Amino acid sequence: MPRTVAAMASNLAEAVAAVTAIDPVMAALAEQHGPPVLRGRRTGRSRFEELAESICYQQLAGKAAASIWARVKLAVGEPFTPEAVLAAGFDALRGAGFSRAKAESVLDLAARVHTGEVRLERIGRLDDAGVVKELTVVKGIGPWTAEMFCIFTLGRLDVWPIGDYGVRAGYARAYGLPQLPTPKELLAHGERFSPYRTVAAWYCWRAVSTVTPG
């Protein structure tokens, strides 16, 4: 059953309370930055569209990605569906500003969703590891993109993206570490925040004053 907005807000409030109660650094970050914003990061009206938008934003500054994404949307048309993307084709995506790799990735995603190999309408029933496994069969979608999908599209509260530079840098700054923790070290550091590690990750992003990815 889909969670109601009220239930989601209640769960997030409980998660923040739990994380800040056990860690004064997180408590200070929460006081400074307020509650995490984990919904509505993407503009898409479907899970497919949000994933395609996430691919667009990979390794690009926000303003540049937003400009390219707007052109891609125009090239594909509305509604932004797997079938519309496949009909538009590679040349239209490239002409709108996608790199070859991103055009191939979005087309691969569209094809796999169209055939039912990737079932986005049911993906919310999987646990986090299952979501990552389901999505990373798509060309160009790695664990990071899948984890961001878990956080910002599915609203999962126990995602700890240990390979994310912003989380590593934010953790180092917040806790006064002389250097960035390795992913393995960060995994160990995050254990105390489970089952609400998403909240800790969000405050690590805030600690380095970066825009949270999605």
Backbone hydrogen bonds, N-H to C=O, Kabsch-Sander energy under -0.5 kcal/mol:
donor,donor_aa,acceptor,acceptor_aa,energy
8,M,4,T,-2.5
9,A,5,V,-2.5
10,S,6,A,-2.3
11,N,7,A,-2.7
12,L,8,M,-2.5
13,A,9,A,-2.3
14,E,10,S,-2.2
15,A,11,N,-2.2
16,V,12,L,-2.6
17,A,13,A,-2.3
18,A,14,E,-2.3
19,V,15,A,-2.4
20,T,16,V,-2.6
21,A,17,A,-1.5
22,I,18,A,-1.0
23,D,19,V,-0.8
27,A,23,D,-2.0
28,A,24,P,-2.1
29,L,25,V,-2.1
30,A,26,M,-2.5
31,E,27,A,-2.0
32,Q,28,A,-1.8
33,H,29,L,-2.8
34,G,30,A,-2.2
38,L,36,P,-0.6
50,E,46,S,-2.2
51,L,47,R,-2.2
52,A,48,F,-2.4
53,E,49,E,-2.3
54,S,50,E,-2.1
55,I,51,L,-2.2
56,C,52,A,-1.9
57,Y,53,E,-1.8
58,Q,54,S,-0.8
58,Q,55,I,-0.9
60,L,57,Y,-1.7
65,A,61,A,-2.6
66,A,62,G,-2.5
67,S,63,K,-1.8
68,I,64,A,-2.1
69,W,65,A,-3.0
70,A,66,A,-2.0
71,R,67,S,-1.6
72,V,68,I,-2.5
73,K,69,W,-2.5
74,L,70,A,-1.7
75,A,71,R,-2.3
76,V,72,V,-2.3
77,G,73,K,-2.9
81,T,79,P,-1.4
85,V,81,T,-2.3
86,L,82,P,-2.4
87,A,83,E,-2.1
88,A,84,A,-2.1
89,G,85,V,-2.3
92,A,88,A,-0.6
93,L,89,G,-1.6
94,R,90,F,-2.6
95,G,91,D,-2.6
96,A,92,A,-1.3
97,G,94,R,-1.3
98,F,93,L,-2.1
103,A,99,S,-2.6
104,E,100,R,-2.5
105,S,101,A,-2.1
106,V,102,K,-2.6
107,L,103,A,-2.1
108,D,104,E,-2.2
109,L,105,S,-2.5
110,A,106,V,-2.6
111,A,107,L,-2.5
112,R,108,D,-2.4
113,V,109,L,-2.4
114,H,110,A,-2.6
115,T,111,A,-2.1
116,G,112,R,-0.7
117,E,112,R,-1.3
118,V,112,R,-1.8
119,R,117,E,-0.6
120,L,118,V,-0.9
122,R,119,R,-1.3
123,I,119,R,-0.7
125,R,122,R,-2.0
126,L,123,I,-1.7
131,V,127,D,-2.3
132,V,128,D,-2.4
133,K,129,A,-2.3
134,E,130,G,-2.4
135,L,131,V,-2.4
136,T,132,V,-2.3
137,V,134,E,-0.5
138,V,135,L,-1.9
141,I,138,V,-2.0
142,G,140,G,-0.7
146,A,142,G,-2.0
147,E,143,P,-2.7
148,M,144,W,-2.5
149,F,145,T,-1.9
150,C,146,A,-2.1
151,I,147,E,-2.1
152,F,148,M,-3.1
153,T,149,F,-1.7
154,L,149,F,-2.2
155,G,151,I,-0.5
156,R,150,C,-3.0
162,I,160,W,-1.7
164,D,161,P,-1.8
168,R,164,D,-2.1
169,A,165,Y,-3.1
170,G,166,G,-2.6
171,Y,167,V,-2.4
172,A,168,R,-2.1
173,R,169,A,-2.3
174,A,170,G,-2.8
175,Y,171,Y,-2.2
176,G,173,R,-0.9
177,L,172,A,-2.4
186,L,182,T,-3.1
187,L,183,P,-2.2
188,A,184,K,-1.6
189,H,185,E,-2.4
190,G,186,L,-2.1
191,E,187,L,-0.6
191,E,188,A,-1.0
192,R,189,H,-0.6
193,F,190,G,-1.6
194,S,190,G,-0.6
194,S,191,E,-1.2
196,Y,193,F,-2.7
198,T,157,L,-1.8
199,V,157,L,-0.6
199,V,196,Y,-0.8
200,A,196,Y,-1.1
201,A,197,R,-2.5
202,W,198,T,-2.4
203,Y,199,V,-2.0
204,C,200,A,-1.8
205,W,201,A,-2.2
206,R,202,W,-2.0
207,A,203,Y,-1.7
208,V,204,C,-0.8
208,V,205,W,-0.8
209,S,206,R,-1.8
210,T,205,W,-1.7
